[in-house]
Amino acid sequence: MSRRRLIGGAGAAGAAGLVLGAAGGAAGYAATRPDEPAALTTVGSTEVMFHGKHQPGITTPLQARGHLVAFDLVPGAGRKEAIALMRRWSATAGRLMAGEPAGNGAADGPDHDTGIALDAGPSSLTVTFGFGRTFFERTGLTDRRPPGLDPLPPFSSDHIDAARSNGDLWVQIGADDALVAFHALRAVQKEAAPAARVRWQMNGFNRAPGATARPMTARNLMGQIDGTNNPKPSESDFDRRIFVPDTTDAPYDWLAGGSYAVVRRIRMLLDDWEKLPVERQEQVIGRRKQDGAPLSGGTETTALDLDRAGPDGKLLIPDNAHARISSPGKNSGAAMLRRPFSYHDGISADGAPDAGLLFICWQADPLRGFVPVQRKLDRGDALSPFIRHEASGLFAVPGGAADGEYVGQRLLES
Ligand code: HEM
């Protein structure tokens, strides 16, 4: 404990989107405990709790490195195998998030650790598990499948690759160290082996903690400050918007404290985007590029004034600006917590980067979060010519496991 900084659940730093500043901790520690070995830096020693009301990786501040991986149960595997798998994965996630090796020598578990993360601390590792629509058919639990898992509607601008979409099971891994994150990915994949096979896998990144002089909202690969108007855990309606309430209908009570993750791989057409002058780029979003301030005035955190016009009578935040179209005020209050990773998968033969946003948003109900907002963006977002939705997933993410419990136990064993 004394060598670690703990990040709790929903209270964490008030913001996915803010990256914690680093440094200082190691020096302070060494000064007060001279007899102990030198401490890990703040980045390495930060630990997120596995057990709790909600799973980690939802309100945890954005991490520098992320892996998303979806699995399908192998032919013949059903509920029994799914139970064993979730038990193995949960035990391993708990150990890895505490900075311990993966292997425990259990009969059904791995008997050694790969060593990839040796010497590193937990580095804010989080491992988050979700169930896709098809999981319920495979495990004979369709009567407990919530309506929130109904397939997302098609959108006119979709270019969705089914092979890189959905899946029985979804795992989100995040860490502030690339080796720690990859170590967790290997452990999760190896432990899936008897029961499930990888369906698709994607890698992402965010700015590293300490890269900016003070904690700041992240930027995406278009250079925009992205995440400003996310719901904040300090807001009174945050839980209601992001997490499934405790008092829900009996067949779906297993999802209390859980959430829905919508995952979209959104390619950015950066060659086209970067040709736009900055003023045009700002009109597309409705915010200034430099500091994220709304074009209606103020600073990054000033509320958008959607009615304010300039001296020429034109709206300062244009009609088709992304921030206007997606704002809760224009969508009957629809809100979601956006917690993305950027991605870059090399450069295509035509010289265009295969890069963009692994858009992940969290909400208590996708039909009152992602779906209505994306419907509207699909019809008239000024950003649309510069992006392409290439893959899609929708997952029910159970509440956090209590001590001694594994993730999904309330669904699989009741
Ligand atoms: C590559 C694709 C996207 C990019 C580059 C992007 C970028 C941005 C930026 C720069 C902002 C303004 C700053 C902020 O409040 O965070 C923003 C706001 C927002 N975006 Fe996106 N976005 C993308 C896709 C989406 C999608 C697919 C959705 C949901 C369907 C979405 C929903 C929102 C929402 C709800 C806001 C906050 C609006 C407000 O309340 O002011 N975005 N986005």
Residues whose N, C-alpha, C, O or C-beta is under 5 A from the ligand:
A	BS01	HEM	Q224 I225 D226 G227 T228 N229 N230 I266 I285 A323 S326 S327 P328 L357 F370 V373 Q374 I387
